């Protein structure tokens, strides 16, 4: 009996120690996150592989915005009759319209096709908050830890989107027919920034994280997103929005974002 009791005691100590170590590791990862107030940028391109103008000039423009904002959330949302379409396309479109056709673009809160739109956004005064995150992919899931910090007081409801994107999907002449991009002759064309999933299923604009925050408020988050086994070069982006229905759409006003790839 003494031997059995000793084994049970040792097992309990082992389990408690491992739980404590995992908790400490998670807390350390959260503490290492360091949001900054610097504007990172955001753009979305409504597109489709069957759309000639999307391949001809739409793809070069969204890549131009990505070059201007290498740490910003740059997104391609694919329309219906496209294998890369998800219901997040419609969720984004409900607040940021396509204005009846594609390709169409939003940079921040502006519907635009201007080459200088991202530069103008990055040159605006610093936003009230910043976001940082870390992530790992394990057992078919993307686990994302986030930290949002307010450097100034904010007014209203603030939301956080944690979205999964994919780069490098073949779309050239050797790709499967339903992935070949119309409007381009580039045999090495790839679909980039493809919107795949959200931490809040079906919700492009995420979840409410705080209301009327004070300066120096910090909001930590922990998300787990199921990944499709067919997705390859995936990574998350995080976007902070402030919901404001007083001035018309978009109701989710863009605040700040971040893109990091492991």
SEMIKE-423317 format. One record per residue (C-alpha): x, y, z. Coordinates in pm, whole numbers, plus 50000, padded with zeros to 5 digits. Example, Ala and Ser with C-alpha at 12.3 -4.5 7.8 and 13.67 -1.06 7.14 Angstrom:
# residues 2
512304955050780513674989450714
***
This chain:
# residues 262
500005000050000502865023750081504405017149738501075024249565500585056149763504115067749678503525061349305500275081049316502055109649492504865110149236502345109548950500435138849100503635158949140504615151248778501225162348642501165194148850504715202848747503945198448376500745218948401502675246348581505465245848320502975248448034501215277348208504515295348264505475289847899502155303947777502435333948009506015340447894504915339847529502155364847608504505387447801506975388847512504405404547281505055441447229502425461547039503515494846894501515525446801502965527046450500425523446170500895490645978498235494245706495275474845570493935467845221491385443645081490955433344720487695417244607488765394344326488125361644140490195338243928487635340943640487875379243635490165392143358490725427143501491535410843838494525393143685495455421443450495675451143687494005440744014496725416644127499565441244053497775468344253497225447044565500885436144548501845472844523499905479644845501635449845007505035463544908504135497045064502895480245386505025448945439503735444545797500135453545720497065431745671496745427845293493815405645195492355390644878488735379644922487625357444634484095359944496481655331744421482275305444150485895305344264487455276244458489035301244699485705317144793484555315945158481635331345341484075357145479483905374045136480265382745204480965392645564483595417745451481405429645163478435436445391480335465545545482885473845271480945472044944482345461644607480285490144455478915465344204482025450744043485445435444084488315440544118487565465744390489725478144674489555493545017492585508745184491715516745544488215531545523488565544245166487205527644852490035534644610492275524144323494925550344388498545538844379499325562744665496435552044891498545530145120501265556445154498595581645254497215557745517500675551045662501335588445684498225595545893498635603446266499435573746486496365552946581495245549446940496355513246968498625486346829498505448446815501125421146838500795383346817502605350346805501415317946650502145281346597500645254746373500135220946537497835191146482495845208446208495235240146407496685275046411497025287546768497375325246796498165346047106497375383147075497985414847269496285448147196497615478947375495995513147386498455541847390495615567047405492075565247539489515552747289485785558147252483285531547157483455494347088486695478946962486835446046773489715422946685489875400946375492255371346367492275358946007494135331245825495605339645483497465318345229500185328244980501595310944675498625291544537499495283044173497335302343927499405301143606498955280943290500095248443454497715251743751494425232343766491905248443532489655262243804492665280143961494125295543644493855333343668492175351443381493765383243252497415373343290499935355143071502335348643359502925310943374504225314943731501265335343857500305328144218497265337344421498505355744731496905370145047493985345944999491415348845279490875314045426489415315345778488535336346082488895328946452485195338746471483655315146218482035334445933482795368446090485355389545906485255417146166486035394946461484875398946817484345427147065487415430547290486825463047482484605493647519485815529047594489385518047674491725539947878495295548247787497645519047873494825493347869496045459347747493805431447615495255396447576493685369947355494145333147272492615317846957492585283946788491605280746421491075248146230493145245445912492295226645594494865200145506495025213945149496225248245267499955252745250501705286345306499325299945571499785327045833497565349546046496895386646032495295406846311493165438046262491675461946519488435479746430486295505546607482585501246545480795533846467477355534046303476895571846315478515581345982477405553545749479345523745622481865510845678480645507646035483835489346132486385517246112489915505346059492365513146344495535492146309496795457846204499775434646189501125407545960503865383646077505015351345911507085325446095
***
